[in-house]
Amino acid sequence: MIKLQIHNEVTGRSYGASFKTQEEANAWKESCIKKNSWGKEGDYVITEEDLSLDKEFRNNQKIQARKKEYPSIEEVLHILLDHGVDSEQYASLQAERAAIKLKHILEK
């Protein structure tokens, strides 16, 4: 993920956008420069950051992926209330969660 920050040093206005790929970021940047969207060239500074190089960003992406795959709260409550923590169903639930965590390992 590419994050662009633009600051017009003359007007003090700031702009920003995020893109999935470098190509998308470059296309948007070139389009805005052609239209003078941020003012005249030389009046603004563009800062670009590749968020995929940031460990915290990557870990947050993995956490979001885990949440999408985890069993729902309703499923967990159903198993706990109907079967208890000593049941096969609960052990299966824990095994499923462990497999998801292994699939999306967080960086230290």
N, CA and C atoms as a LAMMPS dump frame, in Angstrom:
ITEM: TIMESTEP
0
ITEM: NUMBER OF ATOMS
324
ITEM: BOX BOUNDS ff ff ff
-5.0000000000000000e+02 5.0000000000000000e+02
-5.0000000000000000e+02 5.0000000000000000e+02
-5.0000000000000000e+02 5.0000000000000000e+02
ITEM: ATOMS id mol type element x y z
1 1 1 N 0.854 -1.166 0
2 1 2 C 0 0 0
3 1 3 C 0.9 1.229 0
4 2 1 N 0.569 2.167 -0.856
5 2 2 C 1.33 3.403 -1.009
6 2 3 C 0.505 4.568 -0.475
7 3 1 N 1.113 5.352 0.401
8 3 2 C 0.45 6.526 0.974
9 3 3 C 1.144 7.775 0.447
10 4 1 N 0.344 8.682 -0.134
11 4 2 C 0.875 9.95 -0.636
12 4 3 C 0.363 11.094 0.226
13 5 1 N 1.242 12.004 0.586
14 5 2 C 0.895 13.224 1.299
15 5 3 C 1.425 14.391 0.468
16 6 1 N 0.593 15.361 0.218
17 6 2 C 0.982 16.54 -0.55
18 6 3 C 0.723 17.754 0.319
19 7 1 N 1.728 18.621 0.42
20 7 2 C 1.569 19.844 1.204
21 7 3 C 1.951 21.03 0.326
22 8 1 N 0.978 21.946 0.132
23 8 2 C 1.241 23.174 -0.615
24 8 3 C 1.832 24.171 0.37
25 9 1 N 3.095 24.517 0.155
26 9 2 C 3.801 25.399 1.082
27 9 3 C 3.372 26.855 0.951
28 10 1 N 2.699 27.201 -0.131
29 10 2 C 2.232 28.579 -0.324
30 10 3 C 0.898 28.792 0.383
31 11 1 N -0.05 27.875 0.15
32 11 2 C -1.392 28.024 0.725
33 11 3 C -1.537 27.348 2.09
34 12 1 N -0.639 26.41 2.4
35 12 2 C -0.733 25.68 3.654
36 12 3 C -1.688 24.501 3.603
37 13 1 N -2.318 24.271 2.463
38 13 2 C -3.267 23.148 2.341
39 13 3 C -2.529 21.831 2.179
40 14 1 N -3.144 20.781 2.712
41 14 2 C -2.572 19.435 2.599
42 14 3 C -3.583 18.505 1.956
43 15 1 N -3.076 17.54 1.235
44 15 2 C -3.885 16.548 0.537
45 15 3 C -3.256 15.189 0.8
46 16 1 N -4.031 14.142 0.654
47 16 2 C -3.482 12.811 0.836
48 16 3 C -4.352 11.746 0.216
49 17 1 N -3.739 10.619 -0.067
50 17 2 C -4.46 9.485 -0.641
51 17 3 C -3.624 8.227 -0.44
52 18 1 N -4.294 7.076 -0.459
53 18 2 C -3.614 5.787 -0.352
54 18 3 C -4.014 4.914 -1.53
55 19 1 N -3.068 4.115 -1.993
56 19 2 C -3.287 3.277 -3.169
57 19 3 C -2.738 1.887 -2.935
58 20 1 N -3.36 0.908 -3.572
59 20 2 C -2.928 -0.479 -3.417
60 20 3 C -1.596 -0.735 -4.109
61 21 1 N -1.357 -0.068 -5.233
62 21 2 C -0.125 -0.322 -5.982
63 21 3 C 0.602 0.982 -6.289
64 22 1 N 1.876 0.838 -6.57
65 22 2 C 2.696 1.986 -6.951
66 22 3 C 2.202 2.575 -8.271
67 23 1 N 1.746 1.72 -9.181
68 23 2 C 1.254 2.188 -10.476
69 23 3 C 0.031 3.094 -10.307
70 24 1 N -0.902 2.698 -9.431
71 24 2 C -2.082 3.528 -9.173
72 24 3 C -1.679 4.87 -8.573
73 25 1 N -0.732 4.838 -7.652
74 25 2 C -0.262 6.075 -7.016
75 25 3 C 0.381 6.997 -8.046
76 26 1 N 1.207 6.425 -8.899
77 26 2 C 1.875 7.234 -9.925
78 26 3 C 0.879 7.844 -10.908
79 27 1 N -0.122 7.061 -11.311
80 27 2 C -1.129 7.554 -12.261
81 27 3 C -1.915 8.718 -11.65
82 28 1 N -2.323 8.585 -10.39
83 28 2 C -3.07 9.653 -9.716
84 28 3 C -2.208 10.897 -9.568
85 29 1 N -0.952 10.698 -9.173
86 29 2 C -0.029 11.809 -8.979
87 29 3 C 0.171 12.576 -10.291
88 30 1 N 0.424 11.853 -11.375
89 30 2 C 0.628 12.491 -12.678
90 30 3 C -0.621 13.241 -13.139
91 31 1 N -1.793 12.653 -12.937
92 31 2 C -3.049 13.299 -13.317
93 31 3 C -3.239 14.609 -12.556
94 32 1 N -2.988 14.583 -11.256
95 32 2 C -3.159 15.792 -10.439
96 32 3 C -2.141 16.866 -10.793
97 33 1 N -0.924 16.457 -11.117
98 33 2 C 0.099 17.429 -11.515
99 33 3 C -0.296 18.112 -12.814
100 34 1 N -0.809 17.337 -13.785
101 34 2 C -1.237 17.911 -15.067
102 34 3 C -2.365 18.925 -14.884
103 35 1 N -3.256 18.674 -13.908
104 35 2 C -4.401 19.562 -13.675
105 35 3 C -4.07 20.711 -12.725
106 36 1 N -2.84 20.747 -12.223
107 36 2 C -2.457 21.733 -11.199
108 36 3 C -3.379 21.659 -9.983
109 37 1 N -3.764 20.456 -9.603
110 37 2 C -4.695 20.252 -8.492
111 37 3 C -4.164 20.777 -7.166
112 38 1 N -2.845 20.767 -7.005
113 38 2 C -2.248 21.181 -5.736
114 38 3 C -1.591 22.56 -5.839
115 39 1 N -1.753 23.213 -6.969
116 39 2 C -1.11 24.503 -7.19
117 39 3 C -0.023 24.361 -8.246
118 40 1 N 0.73 25.431 -8.423
119 40 2 C 1.804 25.409 -9.42
120 40 3 C 2.948 24.506 -8.96
121 41 1 N 3.589 23.871 -9.932
122 41 2 C 4.722 23.021 -9.611
123 41 3 C 5.787 23.847 -8.891
124 42 1 N 6.315 23.303 -7.831
125 42 2 C 7.284 24.019 -7.022
126 42 3 C 6.662 24.611 -5.761
127 43 1 N 5.323 24.746 -5.757
128 43 2 C 4.63 25.273 -4.577
129 43 3 C 4.332 24.174 -3.556
130 44 1 N 4.453 22.927 -3.956
131 44 2 C 4.059 21.826 -3.084
132 44 3 C 5.158 20.768 -2.97
133 45 1 N 5.052 19.994 -1.894
134 45 2 C 5.99 18.905 -1.637
135 45 3 C 5.176 17.613 -1.552
136 46 1 N 5.639 16.585 -2.254
137 46 2 C 4.975 15.281 -2.233
138 46 3 C 5.824 14.318 -1.405
139 47 1 N 5.185 13.701 -0.419
140 47 2 C 5.846 12.691 0.401
141 47 3 C 5.166 11.362 0.125
142 48 1 N 5.966 10.361 -0.151
143 48 2 C 5.438 9.043 -0.49
144 48 3 C 5.966 8.025 0.506
145 49 1 N 5.073 7.153 0.979
146 49 2 C 5.469 6.136 1.944
147 49 3 C 4.892 4.792 1.523
148 50 1 N 5.749 3.79 1.473
149 50 2 C 5.31 2.422 1.172
150 50 3 C 4.971 1.759 2.493
151 51 1 N 3.673 1.684 2.796
152 51 2 C 3.231 1.155 4.077
153 51 3 C 3.542 -0.326 4.247
154 52 1 N 3.722 -1.034 3.132
155 52 2 C 4.023 -2.466 3.234
156 52 3 C 5.405 -2.697 3.843
157 53 1 N 6.224 -1.658 3.924
158 53 2 C 7.528 -1.779 4.568
159 53 3 C 7.431 -1.612 6.083
160 54 1 N 6.259 -1.188 6.565
161 54 2 C 6.047 -0.942 7.984
162 54 3 C 5.495 -2.193 8.663
163 55 1 N 6.219 -2.707 9.647
164 55 2 C 5.813 -3.935 10.339
165 55 3 C 4.444 -3.79 11.008
166 56 1 N 4.18 -2.657 11.626
167 56 2 C 2.891 -2.451 12.293
168 56 3 C 1.742 -2.516 11.281
169 57 1 N 1.932 -1.932 10.111
170 57 2 C 0.911 -1.976 9.062
171 57 3 C 0.666 -3.428 8.631
172 58 1 N 1.753 -4.169 8.394
173 58 2 C 1.605 -5.57 7.966
174 58 3 C 0.902 -6.399 9.036
175 59 1 N 1.256 -6.183 10.308
176 59 2 C 0.596 -6.92 11.386
177 59 3 C -0.886 -6.575 11.475
178 60 1 N -1.234 -5.318 11.289
179 60 2 C -2.649 -4.93 11.291
180 60 3 C -3.405 -5.596 10.151
181 61 1 N -2.774 -5.717 8.999
182 61 2 C -3.4 -6.409 7.867
183 61 3 C -3.657 -7.874 8.221
184 62 1 N -2.695 -8.503 8.892
185 62 2 C -2.851 -9.911 9.277
186 62 3 C -3.943 -10.078 10.331
187 63 1 N -4.031 -9.132 11.264
188 63 2 C -5.082 -9.182 12.283
189 63 3 C -6.455 -9.08 11.627
190 64 1 N -6.59 -8.19 10.647
191 64 2 C -7.868 -8.059 9.938
192 64 3 C -8.211 -9.344 9.187
193 65 1 N -7.2 -9.973 8.583
194 65 2 C -7.431 -11.238 7.877
195 65 3 C -7.876 -12.328 8.853
196 66 1 N -7.257 -12.364 10.041
197 66 2 C -7.661 -13.337 11.062
198 66 3 C -9.125 -13.136 11.447
199 67 1 N -9.494 -11.89 11.704
200 67 2 C -10.862 -11.596 12.138
201 67 3 C -11.901 -12.064 11.124
202 68 1 N -11.567 -11.967 9.844
203 68 2 C -12.507 -12.409 8.805
204 68 3 C -12.7 -13.926 8.831
205 69 1 N -11.68 -14.652 9.264
206 69 2 C -11.744 -16.115 9.245
207 69 3 C -12.181 -16.733 10.567
208 70 1 N -12.03 -16.011 11.657
209 70 2 C -12.418 -16.557 12.958
210 70 3 C -13.908 -16.886 12.991
211 71 1 N -14.291 -17.872 13.825
212 71 2 C -15.716 -18.148 14.027
213 71 3 C -16.389 -16.904 14.632
214 72 1 N -17.66 -16.761 14.364
215 72 2 C -18.391 -15.597 14.877
216 72 3 C -18.553 -15.7 16.392
217 73 1 N -18.835 -14.577 17.012
218 73 2 C -19.104 -14.539 18.452
219 73 3 C -20.261 -15.48 18.789
220 74 1 N -21.278 -15.489 17.929
221 74 2 C -22.438 -16.347 18.167
222 74 3 C -22.033 -17.823 18.183
223 75 1 N -21.157 -18.211 17.255
224 75 2 C -20.697 -19.603 17.222
225 75 3 C -19.943 -19.962 18.501
226 76 1 N -19.072 -19.06 18.92
227 76 2 C -18.273 -19.303 20.128
228 76 3 C -19.19 -19.423 21.356
229 77 1 N -20.121 -18.482 21.491
230 77 2 C -21.055 -18.523 22.625
231 77 3 C -21.902 -19.79 22.617
232 78 1 N -22.36 -20.163 21.447
233 78 2 C -23.172 -21.387 21.318
234 78 3 C -22.392 -22.597 21.83
235 79 1 N -21.154 -22.72 21.398
236 79 2 C -20.337 -23.865 21.821
237 79 3 C -20.075 -23.812 23.328
238 80 1 N -19.743 -22.624 23.837
239 80 2 C -19.474 -22.506 25.276
240 80 3 C -20.699 -22.818 26.127
241 81 1 N -21.829 -22.244 25.759
242 81 2 C -23.029 -22.416 26.573
243 81 3 C -23.647 -23.804 26.429
244 82 1 N -23.626 -24.344 25.219
245 82 2 C -24.284 -25.632 24.988
246 82 3 C -23.39 -26.834 25.296
247 83 1 N -22.065 -26.641 25.151
248 83 2 C -21.187 -27.811 25.273
249 83 3 C -20.119 -27.668 26.358
250 84 1 N -19.758 -26.442 26.726
251 84 2 C -18.748 -26.221 27.756
252 84 3 C -17.326 -26.288 27.223
253 85 1 N -16.392 -25.911 28.099
254 85 2 C -14.987 -25.835 27.682
255 85 3 C -14.297 -27.199 27.639
256 86 1 N -14.915 -28.221 28.177
257 86 2 C -14.314 -29.563 28.163
258 86 3 C -14.85 -30.434 27.033
259 87 1 N -15.565 -29.822 26.089
260 87 2 C -16.193 -30.596 25.02
261 87 3 C -15.291 -30.701 23.786
262 88 1 N -15.637 -31.678 22.949
263 88 2 C -14.94 -31.847 21.67
264 88 3 C -15.157 -30.63 20.77
265 89 1 N -16.353 -30.06 20.823
266 89 2 C -16.679 -28.896 20.004
267 89 3 C -15.767 -27.703 20.359
268 90 1 N -15.538 -27.51 21.66
269 90 2 C -14.667 -26.416 22.097
270 90 3 C -13.219 -26.675 21.656
271 91 1 N -12.775 -27.914 21.782
272 91 2 C -11.415 -28.271 21.343
273 91 3 C -11.27 -28.037 19.841
274 92 1 N -12.301 -28.37 19.089
275 92 2 C -12.299 -28.143 17.644
276 92 3 C -12.229 -26.645 17.323
277 93 1 N -12.982 -25.862 18.065
278 93 2 C -12.974 -24.408 17.9
279 93 3 C -11.576 -23.847 18.162
280 94 1 N -10.94 -24.287 19.226
281 94 2 C -9.598 -23.821 19.561
282 94 3 C -8.587 -24.239 18.477
283 95 1 N -8.748 -25.447 17.945
284 95 2 C -7.859 -25.915 16.878
285 95 3 C -8.027 -25.064 15.62
286 96 1 N -9.274 -24.7 15.316
287 96 2 C -9.55 -23.844 14.158
288 96 3 C -8.89 -22.48 14.337
289 97 1 N -9.012 -21.9 15.523
290 97 2 C -8.403 -20.602 15.808
291 97 3 C -6.875 -20.673 15.705
292 98 1 N -6.294 -21.766 16.213
293 98 2 C -4.843 -21.94 16.159
294 98 3 C -4.359 -22.043 14.711
295 99 1 N -5.125 -22.742 13.872
296 99 2 C -4.758 -22.875 12.458
297 99 3 C -4.797 -21.517 11.749
298 100 1 N -5.786 -20.704 12.099
299 100 2 C -5.901 -19.362 11.506
300 100 3 C -4.715 -18.499 11.932
301 101 1 N -4.329 -18.596 13.198
302 101 2 C -3.18 -17.83 13.69
303 101 3 C -1.895 -18.254 12.985
304 102 1 N -1.749 -19.539 12.726
305 102 2 C -0.563 -20.016 11.999
306 102 3 C -0.557 -19.538 10.555
307 103 1 N -1.722 -19.418 9.988
308 103 2 C -1.846 -18.949 8.609
309 103 3 C -1.462 -17.474 8.488
310 104 1 N -1.741 -16.689 9.535
311 104 2 C -1.48 -15.245 9.537
312 104 3 C -0.592 -14.899 10.741
313 105 1 N 0.669 -15.311 10.694
314 105 2 C 1.601 -15.124 11.812
315 105 3 C 2.028 -13.657 11.892
316 106 1 N 1.939 -13.112 13.104
317 106 2 C 2.356 -11.725 13.331
318 106 3 C 3.877 -11.654 13.463
319 107 1 N 4.433 -10.554 12.982
320 107 2 C 5.878 -10.325 13.096
321 107 3 C 6.194 -9.742 14.464
322 108 1 N 7.352 -10.103 14.98
323 108 2 C 7.779 -9.551 16.274
324 108 3 C 8.767 -8.438 16.07
